Amino acid sequence: MTTIASGTDTLTRDALAVLQPGFTGTSAPSWLLRRLGEGLASVGLFGRNIATPAQVAALTAQLRAERDDVLVAIDEEGGDVTRLEVRTGSSFPGNHALGAVDDTALTEAVAHELGRRLAACGVNLNWAPSADINSNVDNPVIGVRSFGADTSLVARHTAAYVSGLQSAGVAACTKHFPGHGDTAVDSHHAMPRIDAELPVLESRELVPFRAAIEAGTRAVMSAHILVPALDPVHPATLSRRILTGLLREELGYDGLIVTDGMEMQAISATYGIERGSVLAIAAGADAICVGGGLSDEPTVLRLRDALVAAVRSGELPEERLADAAARVRALAAWTASTQTTPSTPSSALSSAGSAAGSDAGADASTDVGLVAARRALKVTRGAHFAPVTEAPYVAAFTPVANIAVGDETPWGVAAELRRLLPGTETGSFTGERAGAEALAAAGSRRVVAVVRDAHRHTWMAEALDILLTARPDTVVVEMGVPQSPPRGALHIATHGAARVCGLAAAEAIAGA
């Protein structure tokens, strides 16, 4: 069993237990191991911590050698948001693609396989799924991370995802409560606000969370959003009315409540992370997620000391901190009871056909991610359709990625199309001259235009106009949320930009 270092008092242990920090590097730093010995109960992994399957398994084993029941968390939604495959793109389509297929058995199977691979690497808490309803098509941070805009669809797939993930022994963390879909602001940058009335919230935003609770989700993540109908003063993460009154008492949820990243500007720029963390625990949160941007020992110590000081001053009831720490340890005990010994096969982070240069014709019956990506495609042939038989020019119109997705994860169809049609060339374009520049770069080659949420970017829509006017045989691949009518000689909506979605689109383009 875990041995807590002598001399560490109960209050300090509890303050450490509610933190979920990150760190830098691909092995655990000495300070992190030391704090695990003093009561820290959770660690968050990010793309910067991931190199190979064997390395991740060795890292989690290193953590468990210090604390055998440590919660090792990760933000692995699949689709556009991946940490396991941050350098290659995900082997699993994301929520929007699964919602487009609308087969809950498939969603459950995808989540189970993703959970199996997480467990094989020693990860036991996944900050997923997103239960947000994408009711605002201009939402800059949710989009394809949502199963869709239909309430009942999102609810049933959220429940299926939770069941599939947890059947693999990995705790699900359903997010972003009470719902981040109807926002036009990214909480990484500022405080979003949802002005929907209470009846709308109850019949729309809250429905998927009710489904997740009924499915037994082990954790729920709060959103840094202001919802005046619920609390006109405090954002959800800091609201006792929302976390305790609504989530705990009205919805009957008894599991772990985790905050979204406290270094996000919606909290850090308005309250500061120390003050925000104290208010979050007081409001009913049990675990403080920090480490996406702040990932060092001083941050952990600052938060620990802020919580201890708040208890000693009477601002934070000691029993509330103790209750939060107990919930963290209870989830750790559940994961410890379900965990298997991490394995280190090279396949742990990639499905059939995912490694560069591997066989794209891998057995689809054993690759649930590819099966799902293929089924999610919506292919429309236009008046100028002609098969693509020679190597084309792929023009990727690249928007700024939101922070949850990150700039480092590759996307598009060029890499996969190059294997199917050797000699395929590619270029990336952005801004008001993107269309003209892409047209010039393509020369006489057939053009494949790859876009992402073209309805949200005027310059991207204008670039398509230029291409389709000059080259009506252009193929258009929409890898975001498809809103505009299909355009081009061939229009392919992938419902996400995961690598596996790019592979499925490339197959359709090449006629495989």
C-alpha positions in Angstrom: 0.0 0.0 0.0 1.0 3.6 -0.4 3.1 5.0 2.4 2.8 8.7 3.3 5.9 10.4 4.4 6.1 10.9 8.1 5.9 14.5 9.3 3.2 15.4 6.7 0.1 16.6 8.5 -3.4 15.7 7.5 -4.3 19.1 6.3 -1.3 19.3 4.0 -1.9 15.8 2.7 -5.5 16.7 1.9 -4.4 19.9 0.2 -2.0 17.9 -2.0 -4.5 15.2 -2.6 -7.0 17.5 -4.4 -4.4 18.7 -7.0 -4.0 17.2 -10.4 -0.7 18.8 -11.7 1.3 18.3 -14.8 5.0 18.2 -15.3 7.5 18.5 -18.1 9.6 15.6 -19.6 9.0 12.0 -20.4 10.0 10.6 -17.0 8.8 11.7 -13.6 10.9 14.5 -12.0 12.2 14.0 -8.5 9.9 16.7 -7.1 6.8 14.9 -8.3 7.8 11.6 -6.8 8.6 13.3 -3.5 5.1 15.0 -3.5 3.4 11.7 -4.2 5.1 10.4 -1.1 3.7 13.3 0.8 0.1 12.9 -0.2 -0.3 14.0 -3.9 -2.8 11.5 -5.4 -3.1 12.5 -9.1 -0.9 13.4 -12.0 -1.9 14.8 -15.4 -0.2 13.7 -18.6 0.0 16.0 -21.7 1.4 15.6 -25.2 4.8 16.8 -23.9 5.0 13.7 -21.7 4.3 11.2 -24.5 7.0 9.6 -26.8 6.4 5.9 -27.2 4.1 3.3 -25.7 7.0 1.7 -23.8 8.0 5.1 -22.4 4.5 5.9 -21.2 4.1 2.5 -19.5 7.5 3.0 -17.9 6.5 6.5 -16.7 3.3 5.3 -15.1 5.1 2.4 -13.5 7.6 4.9 -12.1 4.7 6.9 -10.6 3.1 3.8 -9.1 6.3 2.7 -7.5 6.0 5.7 -5.4 2.2 5.6 -4.9 0.4 2.4 -6.1 -3.0 4.0 -6.3 -2.1 7.2 -8.1 -4.6 8.6 -10.5 -2.9 9.1 -13.9 -5.1 11.4 -15.9 -5.0 12.5 -19.6 -7.1 14.6 -22.0 -7.6 11.9 -24.6 -10.9 12.6 -26.4 -9.8 10.9 -29.6 -10.5 12.8 -32.8 -9.0 16.3 -32.9 -8.0 16.3 -29.2 -5.3 13.6 -28.7 -2.4 13.3 -26.4 -1.4 9.7 -27.0 -1.0 10.4 -30.7 -0.2 14.1 -30.6 2.6 13.7 -33.2 0.7 11.6 -35.7 -3.0 12.3 -35.2 -5.5 10.0 -33.6 -6.4 6.5 -34.6 -10.0 7.2 -33.5 -12.5 9.6 -34.9 -13.9 12.1 -32.4 -17.4 12.7 -31.0 -18.8 14.5 -34.0 -18.0 11.6 -36.4 -19.5 9.1 -33.9 -22.6 11.3 -33.7 -22.8 11.4 -37.5 -22.9 7.6 -37.6 -25.3 7.5 -34.7 -24.7 3.9 -33.7 -24.3 3.8 -29.9 -22.8 0.3 -30.0 -20.1 1.7 -32.3 -19.5 4.6 -29.9 -19.2 2.2 -27.0 -16.8 0.0 -28.9 -14.6 3.0 -29.9 -14.5 4.2 -26.3 -13.7 0.7 -24.9 -10.8 0.3 -27.3 -9.5 3.8 -26.5 -9.8 2.9 -22.8 -8.0 -0.4 -23.3 -5.1 1.4 -24.9 -5.0 3.9 -22.1 -5.1 1.2 -19.5 -2.3 -0.7 -21.3 -0.1 2.4 -20.8 -1.1 2.8 -17.1 -3.5 5.7 -17.6 -6.7 5.3 -15.5 -8.6 8.6 -15.7 -9.6 10.2 -19.0 -10.8 13.8 -19.1 -13.5 12.8 -21.6 -16.1 12.6 -23.1 -17.4 16.0 -24.0 -21.1 16.1 -23.3 -21.5 19.6 -24.7 -24.3 20.2 -27.2 -22.9 22.1 -30.2 -25.9 24.4 -30.3 -23.9 27.4 -31.4 -22.3 26.6 -34.8 -19.8 29.4 -34.3 -18.5 27.9 -31.1 -14.7 28.3 -31.3 -13.7 25.6 -28.8 -16.2 22.8 -28.9 -17.3 22.1 -32.5 -16.3 18.6 -33.6 -15.6 17.7 -30.0 -19.4 17.5 -29.5 -21.5 14.5 -30.7 -23.8 17.1 -32.4 -26.5 19.7 -31.9 -29.3 17.3 -31.1 -29.9 16.9 -27.4 -31.1 13.3 -27.4 -28.3 12.2 -29.7 -25.7 13.8 -27.5 -27.2 12.2 -24.4 -27.3 8.7 -25.7 -23.8 8.8 -27.1 -22.4 10.4 -24.0 -23.8 7.5 -22.0 -22.4 4.9 -24.5 -19.0 6.5 -24.3 -18.9 6.5 -20.5 -19.9 2.8 -20.5 -17.4 1.8 -23.1 -14.5 3.7 -21.5 -15.2 2.5 -18.0 -15.7 -1.1 -19.1 -11.9 -1.0 -19.9 -11.2 0.1 -16.3 -10.6 3.7 -17.1 -12.6 6.4 -15.3 -14.6 8.7 -17.5 -14.7 12.4 -16.7 -17.7 13.9 -18.5 -17.3 17.6 -19.4 -17.9 20.6 -19.4 -20.6 21.0 -16.8 -23.2 22.5 -17.1 -22.5 22.6 -20.9 -20.1 24.6 -23.0 -21.9 24.3 -26.4 -23.8 27.6 -26.6 -20.7 29.9 -26.3 -18.9 32.1 -28.8 -15.9 32.6 -26.6 -13.0 30.2 -25.8 -12.6 29.9 -22.0 -8.8 29.4 -22.6 -8.8 33.1 -23.5 -11.7 34.8 -21.7 -14.9 34.1 -19.7 -17.7 32.8 -21.9 -21.3 33.5 -21.0 -24.4 31.5 -21.7 -27.7 33.6 -21.5 -30.1 30.7 -22.0 -33.1 30.7 -19.6 -33.4 27.9 -17.0 -36.0 25.9 -18.9 -33.7 25.8 -22.0 -30.8 24.7 -19.8 -32.8 21.9 -18.2 -34.2 20.6 -21.5 -30.9 21.0 -23.5 -27.6 21.4 -21.7 -28.3 19.3 -18.6 -29.8 16.3 -20.4 -26.5 14.7 -21.5 -25.1 15.1 -18.0 -28.1 13.3 -16.6 -27.4 10.5 -19.0 -23.8 10.3 -18.0 -24.7 10.2 -14.3 -27.2 7.4 -15.0 -24.4 5.6 -16.9 -22.2 5.8 -13.8 -19.6 8.3 -14.9 -16.9 8.4 -12.2 -16.0 12.0 -12.7 -17.5 15.3 -14.0 -15.5 18.3 -15.2 -16.7 21.8 -14.5 -16.7 24.6 -17.1 -15.3 28.0 -16.7 -18.4 29.7 -18.0 -20.9 32.2 -16.5 -24.5 31.1 -16.7 -26.6 33.8 -15.1 -29.8 31.7 -15.0 -28.0 29.4 -12.6 -25.6 31.9 -10.9 -25.3 35.5 -12.0 -22.1 36.1 -10.2 -19.8 33.1 -10.2 -18.6 30.9 -13.2 -19.6 27.3 -12.9 -16.2 26.1 -11.6 -16.5 28.5 -8.6 -20.3 28.3 -8.1 -21.7 26.5 -5.1 -25.1 26.8 -6.6 -24.0 25.0 -9.7 -21.6 22.4 -8.3 -23.2 21.6 -5.0 -26.8 22.7 -5.5 -27.4 21.6 -9.0 -24.9 18.8 -9.7 -24.8 17.2 -6.3 -28.2 17.8 -4.8 -30.6 18.2 -7.8 -28.9 15.7 -10.2 -27.9 13.4 -7.5 -24.3 13.0 -8.6 -21.9 11.5 -6.0 -18.6 11.1 -7.9 -15.5 13.2 -8.3 -15.9 16.8 -9.5 -12.8 18.0 -11.4 -12.2 21.6 -12.5 -11.2 22.5 -16.0 -7.6 23.8 -16.2 -7.2 26.5 -13.7 -4.6 28.3 -15.7 -7.1 29.1 -18.4 -7.7 32.8 -18.7 -11.3 32.6 -17.7 -10.1 31.9 -14.2 -6.4 32.9 -13.9 -7.0 36.4 -15.4 -10.0 37.1 -13.3 -9.4 35.4 -9.9 -5.9 34.0 -10.1 -5.2 30.3 -9.8 -4.6 30.3 -6.0 -7.8 32.2 -5.2 -9.7 30.3 -7.9 -8.6 27.0 -6.5 -9.8 27.9 -3.0 -13.2 29.1 -4.3 -13.6 26.0 -6.5 -13.0 23.6 -3.5 -15.3 25.6 -1.4 -18.0 25.5 -4.1 -17.9 21.7 -4.3 -15.1 20.8 -6.6 -12.9 17.9 -5.4 -9.9 18.1 -7.7 -8.0 21.0 -9.2 -6.7 20.4 -12.7 -3.6 22.4 -13.4 -0.6 21.7 -15.5 -1.5 22.3 -19.1 0.5 25.5 -19.0 1.8 25.6 -15.4 3.8 22.4 -14.8 6.4 22.9 -12.1 6.8 22.3 -8.4 6.4 26.0 -7.3 2.9 25.9 -8.8 1.9 22.8 -6.8 3.3 24.4 -3.6 1.5 27.7 -4.2 -1.8 25.9 -4.5 -1.2 23.6 -1.6 -0.3 26.5 0.6 -3.2 28.6 -0.6 -5.6 25.8 0.4 -4.0 25.2 3.8 -4.1 29.0 4.5 -7.7 29.2 3.5 -8.6 26.4 6.0 -6.6 28.0 8.8 -8.2 31.4 8.2 -11.7 29.9 8.2 -12.4 30.7 4.6 -12.5 27.1 3.5 -14.1 24.6 5.9 -11.6 21.9 6.8 -14.3 19.2 6.4 -15.0 20.4 2.8 -11.3 19.9 1.9 -11.3 16.6 3.7 -14.4 15.5 1.8 -12.8 16.5 -1.5 -9.6 14.6 -0.7 -11.7 11.5 0.3 -13.4 11.6 -3.1 -10.1 11.7 -4.9 -8.9 8.7 -2.9 -12.1 6.8 -3.5 -11.7 7.2 -7.2 -8.1 6.1 -6.9 -9.2 3.0 -5.0 -11.7 2.2 -7.8 -9.1 2.5 -10.5 -6.6 0.5 -8.5 -9.2 -2.3 -8.2 -9.8 -2.4 -12.0 -6.3 -1.8 -13.3 -4.1 -4.3 -15.1 -0.4 -4.4 -15.4 0.6 -1.8 -18.1 1.8 -3.5 -21.3 4.4 -2.2 -23.7 3.6 -3.5 -27.1 4.3 -1.0 -30.0 0.6 -1.2 -30.9 -0.6 0.3 -27.6 -0.8 3.8 -29.0 -1.7 3.1 -32.6 -4.3 1.0 -34.3 -3.8 -1.0 -37.5 -2.6 1.2 -40.3 -1.8 4.2 -38.1 2.0 4.2 -38.2 3.6 6.0 -41.1 4.2 3.8 -44.0 2.0 1.0 -42.6 -0.6 -0.9 -44.7 -3.7 1.3 -45.2 -5.6 -1.8 -46.1 -5.3 -3.3 -42.6 -8.1 -5.6 -41.5 -10.9 -3.2 -40.8 -12.7 -5.8 -38.7 -10.0 -5.3 -36.0 -9.7 -1.6 -36.4 -12.8 0.0 -34.9 -11.4 3.5 -35.3 -11.1 3.1 -39.1 -14.4 1.4 -39.3 -16.0 4.4 -37.5 -14.2 7.0 -39.6 -15.3 5.3 -42.8 -18.9 5.1 -41.7 -18.8 8.8 -40.7 -18.0 10.1 -44.2 -20.7 11.9 -46.1 -19.7 11.9 -49.8 -21.5 14.1 -52.4 -20.7 14.0 -56.1 -21.2 17.3 -58.0 -21.9 18.0 -61.6 -18.2 18.1 -62.5 -17.3 14.8 -60.8 -14.5 12.8 -62.3 -12.4 10.2 -60.5 -9.1 11.3 -59.1 -6.7 8.9 -60.9 -3.4 10.9 -60.8 -1.5 12.5 -58.0 -3.3 15.8 -57.1 -2.3 18.9 -55.3 -3.6 19.1 -51.8 -4.3 22.7 -50.7 -4.8 22.8 -46.9 -6.6 26.0 -45.7 -5.4 26.1 -42.1 -7.2 28.0 -39.4 -5.6 28.8 -36.0 -6.2 25.7 -33.8 -7.8 26.2 -30.5 -5.6 25.4 -27.5 -7.5 22.2 -26.6 -6.5 20.8 -30.0 -3.0 22.3 -30.2 -0.9 23.3 -33.2 1.4 20.3 -33.0 -1.1 17.6 -34.1 -1.0 17.0 -37.8 -4.3 17.0 -39.8 -5.6 16.7 -43.3 -5.5 14.1 -46.1 -2.1 14.8 -47.8 0.0 12.2 -45.9 -2.6 9.4 -46.5 -3.3 10.4 -50.0 0.4 10.4 -50.9 0.5 6.7 -50.1 -2.5 5.9 -52.3 -1.5 8.3 -55.1 2.3 8.6 -55.0 3.6 12.0 -56.1 0.8 13.9 -54.4 2.0 17.4 -53.5 0.7 19.7 -50.8 0.8 23.2 -49.4 -0.7 25.1 -46.5 -2.5 28.4 -46.9 -4.1 31.0 -44.8 -5.4 34.6 -45.1 -7.1 36.7 -47.7 -4.8 35.6 -50.6 -5.1 31.9 -49.8 -7.2 31.0 -52.8 -5.0 32.7 -55.4 -1.9 31.3 -53.8 -3.2 27.8 -53.8 -4.3 28.1 -57.4 -0.9 29.2 -58.4 0.9 26.5 -56.5 -1.3 23.7 -57.9 -0.5 24.5 -61.5 -2.1 22.0 -63.8 -2.7 19.4 -61.1 -6.1 18.4 -59.9 -6.9 20.3 -56.6 -8.0 18.8 -53.3 -9.0 21.6 -51.0 -9.0 20.7 -47.4 -10.9 23.0 -45.0 -11.9 23.0 -41.3 -15.0 24.9 -40.2 -15.2 26.9 -43.4 -18.5 28.5 -42.2 -16.5 30.2 -39.4 -13.7 31.7 -41.5 -14.6 34.2 -44.3 -11.2 34.0 -45.9 -11.6 30.2 -46.2 -15.0 30.5 -47.9 -13.6 33.1 -50.3 -10.6 30.8 -51.1 -13.0 28.1 -52.0 -14.9 30.5 -54.3 -11.7 31.3 -56.1 -10.7 27.7 -56.6 -14.1 26.4 -57.6 -14.6 29.2 -60.1 -11.3 28.6 -61.8 -11.2 24.8 -61.3 -14.7 23.3 -61.0 -13.3 19.8 -60.8 -11.8 20.7 -57.4 -12.4 18.1 -54.6 -13.5 19.7 -51.2 -12.8 17.9 -48.0 -14.5 19.5 -44.9 -12.9 18.3 -41.7 -14.7 20.5 -39.3 -18.4 20.9 -38.6 -20.1 20.8 -42.0 -22.6 23.7 -42.3 -22.5 25.0 -45.8 -24.1 23.1 -48.7 -21.7 20.6 -50.4 -19.5 22.2 -53.0 -17.0 20.9 -55.5 -16.8 18.0 -58.0 -16.6 15.8 -55.0 -17.4 16.9 -51.4 -16.4 14.8 -48.5 -17.5 15.7 -44.9 -15.4 13.8 -42.4 -16.9 15.3 -39.3 -13.4 15.7 -37.7 -9.7 16.1 -38.5 -8.3 13.0 -36.8 -5.6 11.1 -38.8 -8.0 8.2 -39.2 -10.6 10.6 -40.7 -8.0 11.7 -43.2 -7.3 8.1 -44.1 -11.0 7.4 -44.7 -11.3 10.6 -46.9 -8.1 9.7 -48.9 -9.6 6.3 -49.6 -12.8 7.9 -50.9 -10.8 10.3 -53.1 -8.6 7.6 -54.6 -11.6 5.3 -55.1 -10.2 2.6 -52.7 
